[in-house]
């Protein structure tokens, strides 16, 4: 039995309120929500006054829980208009100014506008202005989709800037129809705020995985693109959430992890996971390589590591600092008495000192260290308090290899297939590919696909007939890589 359909996304498209909605792999999305919350609506453009919509699907012991948070803009110009009205109402100067403005006097208009803006700014600074949104004064209500049998409770924040929808469906009863219904109710709430016709011509994609508009690269990788490693991905998502919600952390006096140590065989995706974490947080990514630290001159290495951390304390945006091949930078303290070992020991000692209070001095920074040889790193360097999270990144098992093939192939399909051009045939059997690739890493699987892509491109360049990549070609490429490296 083949499973090409698992590699090629199952998509349902429907229209609502003038908008086109594309629902991608609803069954898989709902299944994923049983394990971790899923946010399937990304990078959408909304009509004013709606600023953003956060859609979340999660599950507890009894229900699938659908929630939507619709954030709207306040009306900041209301106070300015009021203040200008007050200025123009002052007798006898106000009527005179009003006549000059009506006559088109630009100088007077600018003066009155300036006075109104300055007065409004002072009004806000004194805390006298109450920002209001388009939903101010609305009472809680219930929206319903009779066909799916779904109801959504709608509540509004007091200032009218946020509307919240929530629906619950028993875990054993939930279907894609419920997801589709909740999406339509969310869009209905948007049109209630933005007005009829406000969604005309817009397109929304509901997907567990963000569909790349360009071929995925190391720089654009996200946790959604990671195949297998479900527990590792879940841990990194939790860390990303702690970064994005500092107010909740502060309220509870919670301290997010300061450092993460990832260890495992080469090619298992440690560097990729580090960059995916940065992208999940929305953070800058700073990779520290061995030559940036180690210096042949006496004292140079120590100065370099101090400067790196001095710079880190000045970062004003969220930053993931990656120390790749960590063991080559700070090997086991006391491993030898020669000059090189002494230099490494000195670097290790400074690294310990710098990590002790980094998070207190700059909570914007998180340090990630990766190594293929964890036994070469002094345990005192990686103790809790310095590296609070330690993640083993193993070679993928059979199920993980199938998932890696699925995600890589799907990414290529999404990025490259166009009407009239198919990159992969319909005879793919991901289970068989997983068996054939026993012992391979994600890097190996990526190389299998790269070689086939190059072969097909060269065939086309030479003018020969080119067919989509087949199951047989994939298996042959796997065997060639295993046989020849």
C-alpha positions in Angstrom: 0.0 0.0 0.0 1.4 3.4 -1.0 1.0 6.5 1.0 1.8 9.3 -1.4 -1.3 11.2 -0.1 0.5 11.6 3.2 3.4 13.4 1.4 1.1 15.4 -0.8 -1.2 17.7 1.4 -4.9 17.0 1.5 -6.5 20.4 0.9 -10.1 21.6 1.1 -11.0 25.0 -0.2 -14.2 26.9 0.5 -15.6 30.4 0.4 -16.9 32.5 3.2 -17.9 36.2 3.3 -16.0 36.8 0.1 -12.8 35.2 1.4 -11.1 32.0 0.2 -10.2 29.6 3.0 -7.7 26.7 2.4 -7.9 24.0 5.0 -4.8 21.8 4.8 -4.8 18.3 6.4 -7.5 18.9 8.9 -7.4 15.3 10.2 -3.6 15.5 10.9 -4.0 19.0 12.4 -6.7 17.8 14.9 -4.6 14.7 15.8 -1.5 16.9 16.5 -3.6 19.1 18.8 -4.1 16.1 21.1 -0.4 16.2 21.9 0.5 20.0 21.8 -1.6 23.1 21.1 -1.6 24.0 17.4 -1.7 27.6 16.0 -2.8 27.0 12.4 -3.4 30.5 11.2 -0.3 32.5 10.2 0.7 35.6 8.3 -2.8 36.6 7.4 -3.8 40.2 6.4 -6.9 41.5 8.2 -9.2 44.5 7.4 -9.1 47.4 9.8 -9.9 47.8 12.6 -8.8 44.1 13.1 -5.1 43.9 13.8 -4.5 40.2 14.2 -6.3 36.9 14.9 -4.8 34.2 17.0 -6.4 30.8 16.4 -5.5 27.9 18.7 -6.6 24.3 18.8 -5.8 22.3 21.9 -7.1 19.3 23.8 -7.7 18.4 27.4 -8.8 15.0 28.9 -12.3 15.4 27.6 -12.5 17.9 24.7 -10.9 19.5 21.7 -10.9 23.2 22.6 -11.0 25.8 19.7 -10.2 29.4 20.7 -9.8 32.6 18.7 -8.5 36.0 20.0 -9.4 38.9 17.7 -7.3 42.0 18.5 -8.4 45.3 17.2 -6.9 48.8 17.0 -8.1 51.4 19.4 -9.4 54.8 18.2 -6.5 57.1 19.1 -7.8 60.0 17.1 -11.0 60.3 19.1 -9.3 62.4 21.8 -7.6 64.6 19.3 -10.9 65.4 17.6 -12.5 66.2 21.0 -9.6 68.5 21.9 -9.8 70.4 18.6 -13.5 70.8 19.2 -12.8 72.4 22.6 -10.2 74.8 21.1 -12.7 75.9 18.4 -15.4 76.3 21.0 -13.6 78.9 23.0 -15.4 82.2 22.6 -14.7 84.6 20.9 -11.4 83.2 19.5 -12.9 79.8 18.5 -15.5 81.0 15.9 -12.9 83.2 14.4 -10.5 80.3 14.0 -13.2 78.1 12.6 -14.0 80.7 9.9 -10.3 80.9 8.9 -10.1 77.1 8.7 -13.3 77.0 6.6 -11.7 79.6 4.3 -8.8 77.2 3.7 -6.1 79.0 5.9 -3.5 76.3 6.1 -1.4 78.1 8.8 -4.4 78.4 11.2 -5.4 74.8 10.5 -1.9 73.5 11.4 -1.9 75.7 14.6 -5.3 74.3 15.8 -4.4 70.8 14.9 -1.1 71.1 16.8 -2.9 72.5 19.9 -5.4 69.6 19.7 -2.7 67.0 19.4 -0.6 68.4 22.2 -3.6 68.6 24.5 -4.6 65.0 23.6 -1.1 63.8 24.4 -1.1 65.5 27.8 -4.6 64.1 28.4 -3.3 60.6 27.8 -0.1 61.2 29.9 -2.3 62.1 32.8 -4.2 58.8 32.4 -7.5 60.6 31.7 -8.1 58.9 28.3 -9.7 55.5 28.0 -8.8 53.7 24.8 -11.8 52.1 23.2 -12.1 49.6 20.5 -14.9 48.8 18.0 -16.4 46.2 20.4 -16.8 48.5 23.4 -20.0 48.0 25.2 -20.9 44.7 23.5 -22.4 42.0 25.6 -21.3 38.3 25.5 -23.1 36.3 22.7 -23.2 32.9 21.1 -22.4 32.3 17.4 -23.6 28.9 15.9 -23.0 26.8 12.9 -26.1 24.6 12.7 -24.8 22.3 10.0 -21.8 21.2 12.1 -23.7 21.5 15.4 -21.0 23.9 16.8 -21.5 26.9 19.1 -18.9 29.5 19.9 -19.2 31.6 23.1 -18.0 35.2 22.3 -16.8 37.6 25.0 -15.4 41.1 24.7 -12.8 42.9 26.9 -14.2 46.0 28.6 -12.4 48.4 26.4 -13.6 46.7 23.3 -10.2 46.0 21.8 -10.3 42.2 22.0 -13.0 39.6 21.2 -12.6 36.0 22.2 -14.3 32.9 20.8 -14.3 29.5 22.4 -15.9 26.2 21.4 -15.5 22.7 22.9 -16.1 19.4 21.2 -15.7 16.0 22.8 -12.3 14.5 21.8 -13.9 11.3 20.4 -16.5 13.2 18.3 -14.4 16.0 16.8 -14.2 16.1 12.9 -12.8 18.4 10.3 -16.3 19.8 10.0 -16.0 21.2 13.5 -12.7 22.9 12.5 -14.2 24.4 9.4 -17.2 25.6 11.3 -15.1 27.3 14.0 -13.0 29.0 11.3 -16.2 30.4 9.6 -17.5 31.6 13.0 -14.2 33.4 13.6 -14.4 35.1 10.2 -18.0 36.0 11.0 -16.9 37.7 14.1 -14.3 39.6 12.1 -16.9 40.8 9.7 -19.1 41.9 12.6 -16.2 44.2 13.7 -14.9 45.2 10.3 -18.1 45.5 8.3 -19.8 43.7 5.4 -17.5 43.1 2.4 -14.3 43.6 4.5 -13.0 40.1 3.7 -13.7 40.3 -0.1 -10.7 38.9 -2.1 -8.7 37.8 1.0 -7.2 34.3 1.4 -6.6 32.4 4.6 -4.6 29.2 5.0 -5.4 26.9 8.0 -2.5 24.5 8.3 -0.5 22.8 11.0 2.7 23.6 9.0 3.3 27.0 7.5 3.4 26.7 3.8 6.7 28.2 2.5 6.4 30.6 -0.3 10.0 29.9 -1.2 12.0 26.7 -0.8 12.9 26.2 2.9 16.4 27.0 3.8 18.5 26.7 7.0 17.6 30.3 7.8 13.9 29.8 7.4 13.5 26.5 9.1 10.7 26.3 11.8 9.8 23.7 14.4 6.9 22.7 12.2 9.4 21.5 9.6 11.2 19.1 12.0 10.5 15.5 11.3 10.3 13.1 14.2 11.8 14.3 17.6 8.3 15.0 18.9 9.5 15.3 22.5 12.4 17.5 21.7 10.2 19.8 19.6 7.6 20.0 22.4 10.3 21.0 24.8 11.6 23.8 22.5 8.0 25.0 22.0 7.7 25.4 25.7 10.9 27.4 25.8 9.6 29.6 23.0 6.4 30.3 24.9 8.3 31.3 28.0 10.2 33.9 25.8 7.1 35.3 24.2 5.2 35.8 27.5 7.5 37.5 29.9 4.6 39.0 31.8 3.3 35.6 32.8 6.8 34.5 33.9 7.2 37.7 36.0 3.8 37.3 37.6 4.8 33.8 38.9 8.4 34.6 39.6 9.3 31.9 37.1 12.7 31.7 35.5 12.9 30.4 32.0 15.9 28.2 31.0 19.2 30.2 30.5 21.0 27.5 28.5 20.2 24.4 26.4 22.7 21.6 25.7 21.9 19.4 22.7 24.0 16.3 22.1 24.0 13.4 19.7 25.5 11.9 16.6 26.5 14.1 13.6 23.7 14.9 11.2 20.8 14.6 13.6 19.8 18.2 13.3 21.1 20.0 16.4 22.1 23.2 14.6 18.8 23.1 12.6 16.9 22.8 15.8 18.7 25.8 17.3 17.8 28.0 14.4 14.2 26.7 14.4 14.0 27.7 18.1 15.2 31.2 17.2 12.6 31.4 14.4 9.9 30.1 16.8 10.8 32.8 19.3 11.2 35.5 16.6 14.7 36.0 17.8 18.0 36.9 16.2 20.4 34.0 15.6 24.1 34.4 16.5 26.3 31.4 15.8 29.7 31.4 17.6 32.3 29.3 15.8 35.5 27.9 17.2 37.8 30.3 15.3 36.0 33.3 16.8 37.2 32.2 20.3 40.4 30.2 20.1 43.4 32.3 19.5 47.0 31.1 19.2 48.3 34.1 21.1 48.5 34.0 24.9 45.4 35.4 26.5 43.6 35.9 23.1 41.0 33.2 23.7 40.1 34.5 27.1 39.6 38.0 25.7 37.5 36.7 22.8 35.1 34.8 25.1 34.8 37.8 27.4 34.0 40.1 24.4 31.4 37.7 23.1 29.5 37.7 26.4 30.1 41.5 26.8 28.3 42.0 23.5 25.5 39.5 24.6 24.7 41.6 27.6 24.0 44.6 25.3 21.5 42.8 23.0 18.2 44.5 23.1 16.2 42.0 21.1 15.6 38.3 21.7 18.7 36.4 20.6 19.7 32.7 20.4 23.5 32.3 20.8 24.7 29.0 19.4 28.0 27.6 20.5 28.3 24.8 17.9 30.8 22.0 18.4 31.0 23.1 22.1 33.5 20.4 23.0 36.1 21.9 20.7 35.7 25.3 22.5 35.6 24.2 26.1 36.9 20.6 26.5 37.1 18.7 29.7 38.8 20.9 32.3 42.1 19.4 33.6 42.4 17.1 30.5 46.1 17.9 30.1 49.0 20.1 31.2 50.2 21.4 27.8 49.7 25.0 26.7 46.7 24.2 24.5 44.9 22.4 27.3 45.6 25.2 29.7 44.1 27.7 27.2 40.9 25.6 26.9 40.7 25.3 30.7 40.9 29.1 31.0 38.2 29.5 28.4 36.0 27.0 30.2 36.5 28.9 33.5 35.5 32.2 32.0 32.5 30.6 30.3 31.3 29.4 33.7 31.6 32.8 35.2 29.9 34.5 32.3 27.0 32.1 32.3 26.4 32.5 36.1 24.4 35.7 35.8 23.8 36.2 32.1 20.0 35.7 32.3 19.7 38.2 35.2 21.7 40.8 33.3 20.0 40.3 29.9 16.9 38.1 29.8 16.7 38.6 26.0 19.5 36.0 25.5 19.4 32.2 25.6 22.5 30.1 25.0 22.4 26.9 23.1 25.5 24.6 22.9 25.7 21.5 20.7 28.2 18.7 20.7 28.7 15.2 19.2 30.8 14.2 22.2 29.1 15.2 25.5 31.7 13.2 27.5 34.4 15.7 26.5 32.6 18.6 28.2 33.2 19.2 31.9 30.0 18.5 33.8 30.4 21.6 36.0 30.0 23.7 32.8 26.7 22.1 31.9 25.1 21.9 35.3 21.6 23.2 36.0 21.7 27.0 36.4 24.0 27.3 33.4 22.4 24.7 31.1 19.0 24.0 32.5 17.8 21.9 29.6 19.8 18.9 28.2 18.4 17.3 25.1 19.6 14.1 23.6 19.1 14.2 19.8 19.3 10.5 18.6 19.4 9.0 15.2 15.8 8.8 14.0 14.0 5.6 14.4 11.8 4.1 11.6 8.7 6.2 12.4 10.8 9.3 12.6 12.5 8.6 9.3 9.1 8.2 7.6 8.1 11.6 9.1 11.3 13.2 7.9 10.7 11.9 4.4 7.1 13.2 4.5 8.0 16.7 5.7 11.0 17.1 3.3 9.0 15.8 0.3 6.0 17.9 1.3 8.2 21.0 1.5 9.6 20.4 -1.9 6.1 19.8 -3.4 4.8 23.0 -1.8 7.8 25.1 -3.0 8.3 23.7 -6.5 5.2 22.0 -8.0 3.1 24.1 -10.3 0.1 23.3 -12.5 1.4 20.9 -15.2 4.6 20.0 -13.3 4.8 17.2 -10.7 8.0 16.7 -8.8 7.1 13.4 -7.2 5.1 10.4 -8.5 2.0 9.0 -6.8 3.6 5.7 -5.9 5.6 6.9 -2.9 5.6 4.5 0.1 7.0 6.4 3.1 7.0 3.3 5.3 9.2 1.4 2.8 11.5 4.4 2.5 11.9 4.4 6.3 12.8 0.8 6.3 15.3 1.2 3.4 17.0 4.1 5.2 17.7 2.3 8.5 20.5 4.1 10.3 20.3 7.3 8.3 20.0 10.7 9.8 18.0 13.7 8.6 21.1 15.1 6.9 21.4 11.8 5.0 17.8 11.9 3.9 18.2 15.5 2.7 21.3 14.3 0.6 19.2 11.5 -0.9 16.7 14.0 -2.2 19.4 16.5 -3.3 21.0 13.9 -5.5 17.7 13.0 -7.1 16.8 16.7 -7.7 20.2 17.3 -9.3 19.9 14.2 -11.5 16.4 15.2 -12.7 17.5 18.8 -13.4 20.5 17.6 -15.4 18.3 15.3 -17.5 16.0 18.2 -18.3 19.0 20.4 -19.1 20.2 17.9 -21.6 16.8 17.8 -23.3 15.9 14.3 -22.3 12.5 13.1 -21.1 12.0 13.6 -17.4 9.5 11.9 -15.2 8.5 12.7 -11.6 10.7 11.2 -8.9 9.4 7.7 -8.2 9.5 5.3 -5.3 12.1 3.1 -7.1 14.4 6.1 -7.7 14.2 7.1 -4.1 15.0 3.6 -2.9 17.9 3.4 -5.3 19.2 6.8 -4.1 19.0 5.6 -0.5 21.0 2.4 -1.3 23.6 4.4 -3.3 24.2 6.7 -0.4 24.4 3.9 2.1 26.8 2.0 -0.1 29.1 4.8 -1.2 28.6 7.6 1.4 
